[in-house]
Amino acid sequence: MATTNRPSPAKSMAVIHLGWQEYVLPVKDAAAIMAALESAERYDTKGFGDEKLHYVGGEAPNIRMQLLDEASYLQGKFAGPYVAEKTSD
């Protein structure tokens, strides 16, 4: 029995790398995210309750974008989400 559940590929896909995570989306949307984040400032907090301090500024966001060809996108869609194999010690 043939499957009818086939992914419909978007021809222009990009991968956005945000820190340690990667996301696939259309190039147009990826470019919009890149434009929005180009003026972003880093935010961090230290401490708890009344001792909590907020920090804004410093290093630029760790973000980059690369184009993803249609063949790689389709291979990823057919493979599905990556699941790490459990190792027994």
C-alpha positions in Angstrom: 0.0 0.0 0.0 1.5 3.3 -1.1 1.7 6.2 1.4 -0.1 9.4 0.6 1.5 11.3 3.5 4.3 13.0 1.7 6.0 16.2 2.9 5.5 19.1 0.5 9.0 20.7 0.2 9.5 24.4 0.3 12.1 25.3 -2.3 13.9 28.0 -0.4 14.7 26.8 3.1 17.3 28.1 5.6 18.8 26.8 8.8 19.1 29.3 11.7 21.6 28.5 14.4 20.5 30.1 17.7 23.2 29.2 20.3 23.3 25.4 20.4 19.9 24.8 18.6 19.1 24.8 14.9 15.8 25.5 13.2 14.6 25.0 9.6 12.2 27.6 8.1 11.6 29.4 4.8 14.4 31.8 3.8 12.0 34.8 3.9 11.1 34.1 7.6 14.7 33.3 8.5 15.8 36.7 7.0 13.1 38.4 9.0 14.4 36.8 12.3 18.0 37.7 11.4 16.9 41.3 10.8 15.0 41.5 14.1 17.8 40.0 16.1 20.6 42.2 14.7 20.0 44.9 17.3 19.3 42.5 20.1 21.1 42.9 23.4 22.0 40.0 25.7 20.0 39.8 28.9 20.9 37.9 32.1 20.1 37.8 35.8 22.0 36.8 38.9 20.7 36.2 42.3 17.2 35.6 43.8 14.4 37.7 45.3 15.5 41.2 46.6 19.1 40.3 45.7 18.3 39.7 42.0 20.3 41.8 39.6 19.5 42.3 35.9 22.1 42.8 33.2 21.6 44.1 29.7 24.3 44.5 27.0 27.6 42.9 26.2 28.3 40.3 23.5 26.1 40.1 20.4 23.7 37.2 20.0 25.2 34.0 18.7 23.1 33.5 15.6 23.8 32.6 12.0 21.9 31.4 9.0 22.7 29.0 6.1 20.8 28.0 3.1 19.5 24.4 2.9 19.1 22.7 -0.5 15.9 20.9 -1.3 17.5 17.4 -1.3 18.8 17.9 2.2 15.5 19.3 3.4 13.6 16.3 1.9 16.1 13.8 3.4 15.5 15.4 6.8 11.7 15.3 6.5 11.7 11.7 5.5 14.2 10.8 8.3 12.1 12.6 10.9 13.3 14.0 14.2 16.7 12.9 15.5 16.5 10.6 18.5 19.8 9.9 20.3 20.5 6.2 20.9 20.7 5.2 24.5 24.0 3.7 25.5 24.3 1.2 28.3 27.3 1.5 30.6 
